[in-house]
């Protein structure tokens, strides 16, 4: 009986070890697309905590336009491949001439998140960055406009404004194709693209 218990324990321990989730630096996440089978059940983790510096509430102002974004780091989110990954989620509010044009801050539906993404960019990654801190990373996230049903990309870079933490952001369209004979109702987001500077609240 004792030998049976020991044998059972050894088999269970062996199977548990094989089922463990290997932890891989999230900056190597792009490798999963090249050979997805080799990364099944892997966990792409923000080992260097690059995401942490982007968390919080940030407010950008351009003349009569104000864009507030709220970003949060989520850890070990399951993916379809399947693997797990750290991720950035968020919501936003856009105001123009004192009127709220779009507001997703109260959204609780994970499948209709206003902001999400996980790409970390080095200085040479597009769009290139001449003044980036080599010890930090930019964040590239998807920005979803549920009013016009279009999307854009937002890249965020750490900076400082008047001694306060800030993010320098470039919002640009994805350039999606469409049928010219039957174009969509809206081609552009409610929020204007271009450069934004966000100050941390």
N, CA, C and O of each residue as an XYZ file, in Angstrom:
804
protein
N       0.836     -1.218      0.000
C       0.000      0.000      0.000
C       0.862      1.256      0.000
O       0.577      2.237     -0.687
N       1.940      1.188      0.806
C       2.843      2.334      0.879
C       3.505      2.586     -0.469
O       3.649      3.726     -0.909
N       3.915      1.456     -1.132
C       4.554      1.580     -2.447
C       3.588      2.160     -3.480
O       3.988      2.958     -4.328
N       2.316      1.757     -3.408
C       1.299      2.289     -4.317
C       1.114      3.793     -4.119
O       0.981      4.535     -5.093
N       1.105      4.242     -2.871
C       0.990      5.667     -2.568
C       2.173      6.447     -3.133
O       1.999      7.513     -3.724
N       3.378      5.907     -2.947
C       4.594      6.578     -3.444
C       4.566      6.654     -4.965
O       4.897      7.689     -5.543
N       4.174      5.560     -5.614
C       4.105      5.537     -7.078
C       3.086      6.553     -7.594
O       3.346      7.281     -8.552
N       1.921      6.588     -6.939
C       0.888      7.559     -7.332
C       1.388      8.991     -7.172
O       1.143      9.833     -8.036
N       2.082      9.268     -6.080
C       2.621     10.602     -5.833
C       3.640     11.004     -6.902
O       3.636     12.142     -7.370
N       4.509     10.071     -7.285
C       5.535     10.348     -8.305
C       4.880     10.648     -9.648
O       5.278     11.592    -10.331
N       3.880      9.857    -10.036
C       3.196     10.075    -11.325
C       2.487     11.422    -11.329
O       2.585     12.173    -12.300
N       1.771     11.734    -10.245
C       1.059     13.012    -10.152
C       2.023     14.184    -10.227
O       1.754     15.164    -10.923
N       3.142     14.095     -9.519
C       4.146     15.166     -9.535
C       4.736     15.349    -10.916
O       4.960     16.475    -11.359
N       4.988     14.233    -11.602
C       5.551     14.283    -12.950
C       4.602     14.965    -13.922
O       5.013     15.812    -14.715
N       3.311     14.585    -13.855
C       2.314     15.200    -14.734
C       2.133     16.682    -14.429
O       1.938     17.484    -15.342
N       2.195     17.047    -13.158
C       2.047     18.450    -12.769
C       3.179     19.292    -13.314
O       2.961     20.425    -13.744
N       4.375     18.756    -13.301
C       5.540     19.492    -13.809
C       5.413     19.738    -15.305
O       5.767     20.810    -15.797
N       4.897     18.722    -16.039
C       4.752     18.862    -17.481
C       3.668     19.879    -17.830
O       3.715     20.510    -18.886
N       2.701     20.031    -16.944
C       1.581     20.939    -17.218
C       1.864     22.373    -16.793
O       1.020     23.252    -16.968
N       3.024     22.610    -16.245
C       3.345     23.956    -15.789
C       3.390     24.939    -16.954
O       3.646     24.559    -18.096
N       3.139     26.191    -16.650
C       3.136     27.229    -17.664
C       4.501     27.894    -17.731
O       4.921     28.540    -16.771
N       5.207     27.743    -18.867
C       6.501     28.428    -18.975
C       6.308     29.938    -19.073
O       5.422     30.407    -19.787
N       7.128     30.690    -18.363
C       7.039     32.156    -18.378
C       8.055     32.705    -19.366
O       9.244     32.392    -19.293
N       7.567     33.538    -20.302
C       8.396     34.104    -21.365
C       8.232     35.625    -21.346
O       7.130     36.131    -21.134
N       9.316     36.340    -21.566
C       9.279     37.805    -21.622
C       8.300     38.242    -22.706
O       8.365     37.756    -23.835
N       7.398     39.153    -22.370
C       6.366     39.590    -23.314
C       6.954     40.242    -24.563
O       6.286     40.302    -25.595
N       8.181     40.726    -24.488
C       8.808     41.312    -25.677
C       9.112     40.258    -26.741
O       9.471     40.598    -27.868
N       8.969     38.990    -26.389
C       9.168     37.906    -27.354
C       7.833     37.330    -27.819
O       7.790     36.267    -28.437
N       6.765     38.027    -27.523
C       5.432     37.528    -27.863
C       5.250     37.353    -29.371
O       4.502     36.480    -29.811
N       5.928     38.176    -30.156
C       5.791     38.080    -31.617
C       6.218     36.706    -32.138
O       5.793     36.298    -33.219
N       7.053     35.992    -31.381
C       7.506     34.676    -31.806
C       6.371     33.661    -31.822
O       6.425     32.675    -32.558
N       5.346     33.901    -31.013
C       4.223     32.965    -30.930
C       3.492     32.847    -32.261
O       2.925     31.795    -32.557
N       3.492     33.902    -33.069
C       2.796     33.855    -34.354
C       3.557     33.007    -35.363
O       2.958     32.440    -36.277
N       4.880     32.917    -35.202
C       5.700     32.150    -36.151
C       5.585     30.647    -35.924
O       5.638     29.864    -36.872
N       5.426     30.246    -34.660
C       5.350     28.826    -34.334
C       4.416     28.637    -33.138
O       4.878     28.331    -32.039
N       3.107     28.815    -33.340
C       2.173     28.829    -32.219
C       2.165     27.543    -31.390
O       1.934     27.583    -30.182
N       2.417     26.397    -32.043
C       2.364     25.123    -31.314
C       3.396     25.055    -30.191
O       3.159     24.430    -29.157
N       4.544     25.703    -30.403
C       5.614     25.616    -29.402
C       5.357     26.516    -28.192
O       6.090     26.445    -27.206
N       4.324     27.364    -28.256
C       4.036     28.274    -27.149
C       2.694     27.981    -26.480
O       2.178     28.804    -25.724
N       2.137     26.810    -26.761
C       0.865     26.447    -26.132
C       1.038     26.418    -24.616
O       1.957     25.793    -24.087
N       0.145     27.100    -23.947
C       0.100     27.201    -22.490
C       1.206     28.078    -21.908
O       1.371     28.127    -20.689
N       1.966     28.771    -22.755
C       3.007     29.677    -22.253
C       2.369     30.936    -21.668
O       1.223     31.264    -21.978
N       3.106     31.618    -20.840
C       2.650     32.881    -20.247
C       3.629     33.972    -20.638
O       4.763     33.995    -20.161
N       3.185     34.896    -21.523
C       4.000     36.033    -21.928
C       3.800     37.134    -20.891
O       2.769     37.805    -20.866
N       4.794     37.301    -20.050
C       4.695     38.159    -18.879
C       5.493     39.448    -19.058
O       6.564     39.461    -19.666
N       4.948     40.517    -18.520
C       5.644     41.811    -18.501
C       6.728     41.753    -17.410
O       6.605     42.371    -16.352
N       7.767     41.008    -17.696
C       8.810     40.725    -16.702
C       9.472     42.004    -16.196
O       9.777     42.117    -15.009
N       9.693     42.962    -17.087
C      10.376     44.204    -16.711
C       9.422     45.296    -16.239
O       9.839     46.429    -16.000
N       8.140     44.954    -16.106
C       7.116     45.892    -15.609
C       7.019     47.178    -16.435
O       6.811     48.262    -15.891
N       7.171     47.041    -17.748
C       7.036     48.214    -18.620
C       5.616     48.769    -18.589
O       5.423     49.981    -18.675
N       4.616     47.885    -18.465
C       3.224     48.336    -18.474
C       2.890     49.219    -17.277
O       2.045     50.110    -17.371
N       3.552     48.969    -16.161
C       3.190     49.660    -14.918
C       3.203     51.181    -15.066
O       2.364     51.868    -14.485
N       4.144     51.702    -15.834
C       4.263     53.144    -15.996
C       3.152     53.778    -16.813
O       3.021     55.001    -16.849
N       2.345     52.939    -17.474
C       1.243     53.460    -18.275
C      -0.091     53.410    -17.540
O      -1.074     53.983    -18.010
N      -0.140     52.737    -16.401
C      -1.385     52.628    -15.660
C      -1.802     53.974    -15.081
O      -0.958     54.799    -14.729
N      -3.091     54.184    -14.987
C      -3.593     55.401    -14.359
C      -4.532     56.178    -15.258
O      -4.929     55.710    -16.325
N      -4.883     57.379    -14.809
C      -5.764     58.282    -15.551
C      -4.924     59.403    -16.143
O      -4.153     60.054    -15.437
N      -5.081     59.623    -17.449
C      -4.285     60.606    -18.181
C      -5.225     61.522    -18.957
O      -6.207     61.062    -19.538
N      -4.923     62.820    -18.966
C      -5.789     63.797    -19.642
C      -4.972     64.612    -20.639
O      -3.949     65.206    -20.299
N      -5.457     64.621    -21.886
C      -4.821     65.410    -22.934
C      -5.756     66.508    -23.407
O      -6.963     66.296    -23.518
N      -5.197     67.692    -23.690
C      -6.003     68.825    -24.151
C      -5.383     69.415    -25.416
O      -4.179     69.667    -25.470
N      -6.217     69.631    -26.427
C      -5.810     70.306    -27.669
C      -6.855     71.367    -27.971
O      -7.890     71.082    -28.574
N      -6.573     72.601    -27.545
C      -7.530     73.681    -27.763
C      -8.835     73.390    -27.044
O      -8.858     73.272    -25.819
N      -9.927     73.272    -27.800
C     -11.253     73.030    -27.224
C     -11.564     71.534    -27.083
O     -12.706     71.156    -26.819
N     -10.548     70.691    -27.260
C     -10.741     69.252    -27.241
C     -10.014     68.637    -26.036
O      -8.866     68.985    -25.760
N     -10.679     67.729    -25.326
C     -10.087     67.051    -24.172
C     -10.327     65.557    -24.298
O     -11.450     65.110    -24.533
N      -9.263     64.798    -24.140
C      -9.338     63.341    -24.207
C      -8.768     62.755    -22.917
O      -7.587     62.920    -22.610
N      -9.618     62.079    -22.182
C      -9.185     61.397    -20.941
C      -9.117     59.906    -21.215
O     -10.065     59.324    -21.742
N      -7.990     59.280    -20.856
C      -7.849     57.835    -20.998
C      -7.507     57.231    -19.629
O      -6.741     57.801    -18.852
N      -8.086     56.087    -19.366
C      -7.822     55.366    -18.114
C      -7.283     53.994    -18.504
O      -7.971     53.216    -19.166
N      -6.045     53.698    -18.090
C      -5.376     52.460    -18.485
C      -5.101     51.580    -17.278
O      -4.751     52.066    -16.202
N      -5.266     50.280    -17.474
C      -5.048     49.318    -16.401
C      -4.334     48.092    -16.942
O      -4.648     47.600    -18.026
N      -3.383     47.614    -16.183
C      -2.667     46.395    -16.548
C      -3.432     45.184    -16.037
O      -3.835     45.130    -14.875
N      -3.625     44.210    -16.927
C      -4.243     42.943    -16.544
C      -3.203     41.844    -16.752
O      -2.478     41.848    -17.746
N      -3.136     40.915    -15.820
C      -2.112     39.879    -15.872
C      -2.690     38.516    -16.236
O      -3.798     38.156    -15.837
N      -1.911     37.784    -16.997
C      -2.190     36.389    -17.358
C      -3.585     36.205    -17.953
O      -4.385     35.405    -17.467
N      -3.860     36.964    -19.016
C      -5.132     36.868    -19.720
C      -5.055     35.736    -20.744
O      -4.088     35.684    -21.504
N      -6.030     34.830    -20.795
C      -5.982     33.743    -21.783
C      -6.165     34.269    -23.200
O      -6.881     35.244    -23.428
N      -5.504     33.602    -24.152
C      -5.575     33.972    -25.553
C      -6.098     32.781    -26.348
O      -6.146     31.663    -25.834
N      -6.489     33.014    -27.595
C      -7.085     31.954    -28.403
C      -6.099     30.884    -28.861
O      -6.535     29.797    -29.243
N      -4.791     31.139    -28.841
C      -3.823     30.229    -29.496
C      -3.786     28.792    -28.962
O      -3.795     27.928    -29.839
N      -3.748     28.386    -27.738
C      -3.913     29.178    -26.514
C      -2.587     29.449    -25.802
O      -1.714     28.585    -25.727
N      -2.462     30.661    -25.289
C      -1.409     31.025    -24.359
C      -1.960     32.116    -23.461
O      -3.085     32.574    -23.661
N      -1.191     32.532    -22.486
C      -1.586     33.601    -21.573
C      -0.690     34.802    -21.810
O       0.461     34.656    -22.222
N      -1.220     35.991    -21.549
C      -0.407     37.187    -21.751
C      -0.839     38.308    -20.812
O      -2.005     38.395    -20.429
N       0.109     39.160    -20.448
C      -0.249     40.402    -19.772
C      -0.790     41.352    -20.829
O      -0.416     41.264    -21.999
N      -1.667     42.257    -20.422
C      -2.386     43.083    -21.383
C      -2.690     44.435    -20.769
O      -2.724     44.576    -19.547
N      -2.909     45.425    -21.612
C      -3.376     46.732    -21.162
C      -4.796     46.941    -21.678
O      -5.072     46.809    -22.870
N      -5.686     47.270    -20.745
C      -7.063     47.594    -21.091
C      -7.352     49.021    -20.664
O      -6.655     49.579    -19.818
N      -8.381     49.605    -21.253
C      -8.741     50.941    -20.819
C     -10.027     51.438    -21.437
O     -10.622     50.801    -22.307
N     -10.434     52.597    -20.957
C     -11.610     53.279    -21.488
C     -11.276     54.758    -21.625
O     -10.204     55.190    -21.202
N     -12.171     55.530    -22.205
C     -11.846     56.933    -22.464
C     -13.092     57.803    -22.521
O     -14.222     57.323    -22.616
N     -12.834     59.107    -22.460
C     -13.892     60.107    -22.605
C     -13.347     61.238    -23.486
O     -12.257     61.756    -23.244
N     -14.119     61.608    -24.506
C     -13.712     62.698    -25.396
C     -14.727     63.824    -25.320
O     -15.925     63.609    -25.507
N     -14.233     65.039    -25.040
C     -15.073     66.238    -24.916
C     -14.611     67.289    -25.924
O     -13.415     67.536    -26.083
N     -15.577     67.898    -26.595
C     -15.265     68.964    -27.564
C     -16.215     70.129    -27.329
O     -17.434     69.955    -27.317
N     -15.646     71.326    -27.139
C     -16.452     72.521    -26.845
C     -17.357     72.300    -25.631
O     -18.492     72.775    -25.597
N     -16.840     71.570    -24.633
C     -17.597     71.325    -23.411
C     -18.670     70.267    -23.524
O     -19.378     70.003    -22.553
N     -18.810     69.654    -24.692
C     -19.838     68.629    -24.922
C     -19.177     67.254    -24.995
O     -18.213     67.066    -25.738
N     -19.693     66.293    -24.226
C     -19.166     64.928    -24.271
C     -19.610     64.271    -25.575
O     -20.800     64.048    -25.796
N     -18.647     63.969    -26.425
C     -18.938     63.363    -27.723
C     -18.953     61.839    -27.656
O     -19.721     61.184    -28.361
N     -18.112     61.296    -26.816
C     -18.054     59.844    -26.653
C     -17.481     59.544    -25.275
O     -16.527     60.185    -24.832
N     -18.076     58.558    -24.603
C     -17.644     58.231    -23.250
C     -17.795     56.736    -23.014
O     -18.913     56.219    -23.026
N     -16.687     56.034    -22.798
C     -16.741     54.597    -22.522
C     -16.283     54.287    -21.093
O     -16.080     53.121    -20.753
N     -16.120     55.307    -20.258
C     -15.557     55.122    -18.925
C     -16.373     54.168    -18.057
O     -15.816     53.509    -17.178
N     -17.683     54.083    -18.287
C     -18.534     53.205    -17.489
C     -18.677     51.803    -18.077
O     -19.408     50.973    -17.536
N     -17.987     51.539    -19.176
C     -18.108     50.251    -19.839
C     -17.565     49.121    -18.962
O     -16.479     49.241    -18.394
N     -18.308     48.042    -18.856
C     -17.858     46.864    -18.099
C     -17.811     45.614    -18.979
O     -17.502     44.524    -18.497
N     -18.115     45.772    -20.265
C     -18.109     44.643    -21.195
C     -16.703     44.446    -21.746
O     -16.237     45.248    -22.555
N     -16.024     43.385    -21.317
C     -14.643     43.135    -21.742
C     -14.516     42.963    -23.253
O     -13.450     43.209    -23.817
N     -15.600     42.540    -23.916
C     -15.563     42.326    -25.356
C     -15.772     43.612    -26.149
O     -15.627     43.621    -27.371
N     -16.113     44.700    -25.453
C     -16.282     45.988    -26.135
C     -15.415     47.056    -25.473
O     -15.835     48.200    -25.301
N     -14.224     46.669    -25.113
C     -13.296     47.590    -24.455
C     -12.918     48.723    -25.403
O     -12.693     48.499    -26.592
N     -12.849     49.939    -24.870
C     -12.500     51.096    -25.694
C     -11.035     51.111    -26.101
O     -10.691     51.570    -27.190
N     -10.169     50.605    -25.219
C      -8.727     50.591    -25.469
C      -8.189     49.229    -25.053
O      -8.531     48.722    -23.985
N      -7.351     48.639    -25.891
C      -6.669     47.413    -25.473
C      -5.465     47.156    -26.368
O      -5.421     47.571    -27.526
N      -4.492     46.459    -25.795
C      -3.307     46.112    -26.559
C      -2.181     45.642    -25.674
O      -2.257     45.722    -24.448
N      -1.134     45.150    -26.310
C      -0.018     44.618    -25.535
C       1.331     44.816    -26.207
O       2.332     44.280    -25.733
N       1.387     45.571    -27.299
C       2.643     45.724    -28.035
C       3.572     46.734    -27.368
O       3.185     47.870    -27.096
N       4.799     46.301    -27.111
C       5.834     47.188    -26.574
C       6.802     47.520    -27.698
O       7.305     46.625    -28.378
N       7.063     48.807    -27.894
C       7.882     49.259    -29.018
C       9.239     49.785    -28.557
O       9.329     50.565    -27.608
N      10.281     49.349    -29.239
C      11.605     49.939    -29.040
C      11.708     51.171    -29.930
O      10.819     51.423    -30.744
N      12.785     51.938    -29.784
C      12.890     53.227    -30.482
C      12.868     53.088    -31.996
O      12.396     53.994    -32.683
N      13.372     51.964    -32.545
C      13.424     51.816    -34.002
C      12.138     51.258    -34.607
O      11.982     51.234    -35.828
N      11.223     50.813    -33.755
C       9.953     50.302    -34.263
C       9.083     51.445    -34.793
O       9.154     52.569    -34.295
N       8.273     51.151    -35.794
C       7.401     52.165    -36.381
C       6.265     52.514    -35.438
O       5.713     51.625    -34.790
N       5.896     53.804    -35.343
C       6.648     54.946    -35.897
C       7.930     55.165    -35.098
O       7.906     55.144    -33.868
N       9.074     55.381    -35.809
C      10.357     55.503    -35.103
C      10.371     56.673    -34.119
O       9.639     57.649    -34.282
N      11.219     56.556    -33.096
C      11.253     57.555    -32.027
C      12.699     57.936    -31.740
O      13.469     57.129    -31.218
N      13.065     59.171    -32.083
C      14.449     59.624    -31.920
C      14.782     59.988    -30.476
O      15.944     59.912    -30.076
N      13.784     60.380    -29.691
C      14.055     60.846    -28.328
C      13.572     59.869    -27.256
O      13.362     60.269    -26.111
N      13.394     58.605    -27.607
C      12.909     57.614    -26.644
C      14.018     57.200    -25.678
O      15.186     57.103    -26.054
N      13.632     56.961    -24.442
C      14.525     56.429    -23.430
C      14.780     54.957    -23.752
O      13.839     54.167    -23.831
N      16.046     54.585    -23.939
C      16.377     53.218    -24.324
C      16.052     52.203    -23.234
O      15.951     51.007    -23.510
N      15.888     52.672    -21.991
C      15.573     51.774    -20.879
C      14.076     51.587    -20.676
O      13.649     50.841    -19.795
N      13.278     52.273    -21.503
C      11.820     52.160    -21.406
C      11.271     51.688    -22.739
O      12.021     51.506    -23.698
N       9.976     51.491    -22.796
C       9.320     51.063    -24.023
C       8.097     51.933    -24.254
O       7.465     52.404    -23.308
N       7.773     52.140    -25.524
C       6.496     52.745    -25.869
C       5.428     51.656    -25.863
O       5.730     50.468    -25.981
N       4.204     52.072    -25.728
C       3.076     51.146    -25.743
C       2.229     51.439    -26.967
O       1.874     52.589    -27.227
N       1.906     50.396    -27.717
C       0.996     50.544    -28.866
C      -0.301     49.810    -28.534
O      -0.300     48.614    -28.244
N      -1.405     50.554    -28.583
C      -2.705     49.989    -28.225
C      -3.744     50.324    -29.295
O      -3.603     51.294    -30.040
N      -4.770     49.511    -29.350
C      -5.884     49.765    -30.248
C      -6.898     50.679    -29.573
O      -7.173     50.545    -28.381
N      -7.444     51.596    -30.335
C      -8.406     52.572    -29.845
C      -9.686     52.371    -30.644
O      -9.673     52.487    -31.870
N     -10.806     52.067    -29.960
C     -12.026     51.671    -30.650
C     -13.143     52.690    -30.437
O     -13.532     52.993    -29.309
N     -13.639     53.200    -31.544
C     -14.720     54.188    -31.543
C     -16.023     53.453    -31.837
O     -16.305     53.113    -32.986
N     -16.820     53.207    -30.788
C     -18.066     52.460    -30.954
C     -19.189     53.325    -31.509
O     -20.245     52.803    -31.867
N     -18.983     54.645    -31.589
C     -19.994     55.533    -32.164
C     -19.934     55.466    -33.685
O     -20.954     55.259    -34.342
N     -18.724     55.644    -34.250
C     -18.547     55.569    -35.705
C     -18.170     54.170    -36.175
O     -18.085     53.913    -37.375
N     -17.944     53.263    -35.218
C     -17.593     51.881    -35.526
C     -16.323     51.788    -36.374
O     -16.261     51.039    -37.349
N     -15.320     52.562    -35.982
C     -14.009     52.519    -36.631
C     -12.949     52.455    -35.535
O     -13.246     52.635    -34.354
N     -11.723     52.199    -35.941
C     -10.657     52.089    -34.949
C      -9.416     52.836    -35.401
O      -9.283     53.225    -36.562
N      -8.517     53.022    -34.457
C      -7.242     53.675    -34.737
C      -6.197     53.044    -33.824
O      -6.516     52.214    -32.973
N      -4.959     53.447    -34.014
C      -3.863     52.983    -33.185
C      -3.313     54.167    -32.405
O      -3.203     55.273    -32.932
N      -2.969     53.925    -31.149
C      -2.375     54.966    -30.310
C      -1.056     54.445    -29.766
O      -1.017     53.410    -29.101
N       0.029     55.165    -30.050
C       1.319     54.829    -29.448
C       1.598     55.843    -28.348
O       1.388     57.043    -28.528
N       2.074     55.351    -27.208
C       2.305     56.200    -26.046
C       3.759     56.105    -25.608
O       4.331     55.018    -25.525
N       4.342     57.262    -25.331
C       5.748     57.357    -24.921
C       5.847     58.159    -23.630
O       5.200     59.196    -23.483
N       6.654     57.679    -22.705
C       6.852     58.401    -21.443
C       7.575     59.730    -21.681
O       8.516     59.815    -22.470
N       7.113     60.750    -20.983
C       7.771     62.050    -21.022
C       7.434     62.785    -19.719
O       6.787     62.229    -18.832
N       7.877     64.024    -19.620
C       7.583     64.852    -18.453
C       7.151     66.231    -18.935
O       7.755     66.790    -19.850
N       6.113     66.773    -18.325
C       5.634     68.120    -18.653
C       5.526     68.907    -17.359
O       4.757     68.553    -16.466
N       6.311     69.987    -17.265
C       6.335     70.822    -16.050
C       6.558     69.990    -14.788
O       5.931     70.220    -13.754
N       7.458     69.028    -14.896
C       7.813     68.191    -13.761
C       6.813     67.092    -13.436
O       7.000     66.353    -12.469
N       5.746     66.973    -14.238
C       4.728     65.957    -13.988
C       4.859     64.802    -14.986
O       5.237     65.017    -16.137
N       4.543     63.563    -14.541
C       4.552     62.436    -15.477
C       3.554     62.676    -16.596
O       2.435     63.131    -16.362
N       3.972     62.366    -17.808
C       3.110     62.591    -18.960
C       3.366     61.512    -20.013
O       4.365     60.794    -19.970
N       2.439     61.425    -20.950
C       2.575     60.508    -22.071
C       2.417     61.292    -23.364
O       1.468     62.058    -23.526
N       3.340     61.098    -24.266
C       3.255     61.690    -25.598
C       2.621     60.641    -26.503
O       3.171     59.554    -26.682
N       1.465     60.966    -27.073
C       0.723     59.975    -27.846
C       0.509     60.372    -29.291
O       0.244     61.536    -29.595
N       0.625     59.401    -30.179
C       0.326     59.607    -31.596
C      -0.838     58.697    -31.967
O      -0.724     57.472    -31.916
N      -1.968     59.314    -32.345
C      -3.157     58.584    -32.768
C      -3.201     58.597    -34.291
O      -3.151     59.656    -34.919
N      -3.294     57.406    -34.875
C      -3.365     57.361    -36.335
C      -4.294     56.238    -36.772
O      -4.452     55.238    -36.072
N      -4.910     56.419    -37.947
C      -5.877     55.454    -38.452
C      -5.220     54.196    -38.957
O      -4.050     54.188    -39.338
N      -6.003     53.127    -38.951
C      -5.487     51.843    -39.426
C      -5.497     51.732    -40.947
O      -4.901     50.811    -41.505
N      -6.160     52.650    -41.611
C      -6.177     52.617    -43.073
C      -6.881     51.399    -43.631
O      -6.440     50.834    -44.631
N      -7.970     50.986    -43.002
C      -8.700     49.810    -43.465
C      -9.311     50.015    -44.835
O      -9.677     51.132    -45.201
N      -9.421     48.928    -45.597
C     -10.003     49.023    -46.939
C     -11.527     48.904    -46.862
O     -12.073     48.401    -45.881
N     -12.195     49.371    -47.904
C     -13.647     49.280    -47.968
C     -14.076     49.299    -49.423
O     -13.301     49.678    -50.301
N     -15.293     48.897    -49.676
C     -15.851     48.857    -51.021
C     -16.277     50.276    -51.410
O     -17.155     50.858    -50.775
N     -15.658     50.826    -52.448
C     -15.949     52.208    -52.875
C     -17.405     52.359    -53.322
O     -17.985     53.437    -53.195
N     -17.993     51.280    -53.843
C     -19.388     51.341    -54.288
C     -20.345     51.334    -53.101
O     -21.498     51.750    -53.221
N     -19.861     50.862    -51.960
C     -20.707     50.809    -50.770
C     -19.864     51.185    -49.538
O     -19.619     50.349    -48.668
N     -19.426     52.452    -49.477
C     -18.555     52.854    -48.369
C     -19.296     52.846    -47.034
O     -20.514     53.017    -47.005
N     -18.576     52.651    -45.931
C     -19.224     52.706    -44.618
C     -19.714     54.113    -44.310
O     -19.297     55.082    -44.945
N     -20.587     54.213    -43.346
C     -21.165     55.513    -42.989
C     -20.103     56.491    -42.502
O     -20.154     57.684    -42.801
N     -19.133     55.963    -41.743
C     -18.071     56.815    -41.208
C     -16.703     56.233    -41.564
O     -16.488     55.025    -41.467
N     -15.795     57.092    -41.969
C     -14.440     56.665    -42.284
C     -13.450     57.047    -41.188
O     -12.358     56.484    -41.103
N     -13.836     58.004    -40.354
C     -12.914     58.519    -39.341
C     -13.538     58.455    -37.952
O     -14.758     58.412    -37.793
N     -12.672     58.450    -36.968
C     -13.117     58.433    -35.586
C     -13.701     59.768    -35.178
O     -13.428     60.795    -35.800
N     -14.506     59.747    -34.129
C     -15.005     60.990    -33.532
C     -13.815     61.787    -32.992
O     -13.762     63.008    -33.139
N     -12.878     61.100    -32.379
C     -11.680     61.739    -31.811
C     -10.693     62.042    -32.924
O     -10.406     61.167    -33.740
N     -10.168     63.254    -32.977
C      -9.200     63.584    -34.022
C      -7.882     62.846    -33.820
O      -7.417     62.666    -32.695
N      -7.295     62.424    -34.935
C      -6.000     61.761    -34.894
C      -4.893     62.805    -34.738
O      -5.164     64.003    -34.663
N      -3.665     62.342    -34.689
C      -2.526     63.254    -34.540
C      -1.905     63.133    -33.157
O      -2.139     62.156    -32.445
N      -1.113     64.131    -32.780
C      -0.364     64.101    -31.526
C      -1.192     64.599    -30.350
O      -1.905     65.598    -30.443
N      -1.076     63.879    -29.246
C      -1.702     64.257    -27.980
C      -0.650     64.179    -26.889
O       0.236     63.325    -26.932
N      -0.747     65.070    -25.911
C       0.101     65.002    -24.718
C      -0.817     64.820    -23.519
O      -1.676     65.660    -23.248
N      -0.631     63.725    -22.811
C      -1.495     63.371    -21.683
C      -0.750     63.600    -20.367
O       0.365     63.111    -20.187
N      -1.366     64.338    -19.456
C      -0.799     64.573    -18.129
C      -1.494     63.624    -17.152
O      -2.708     63.430    -17.221
N      -0.726     63.042    -16.255
C      -1.299     62.106    -15.305
C      -2.087     62.844    -14.234
O      -1.603     63.817    -13.656
N      -3.304     62.375    -13.972
C      -4.141     62.996    -12.934
C      -3.746     62.501    -11.552
O      -4.339     62.913    -10.555
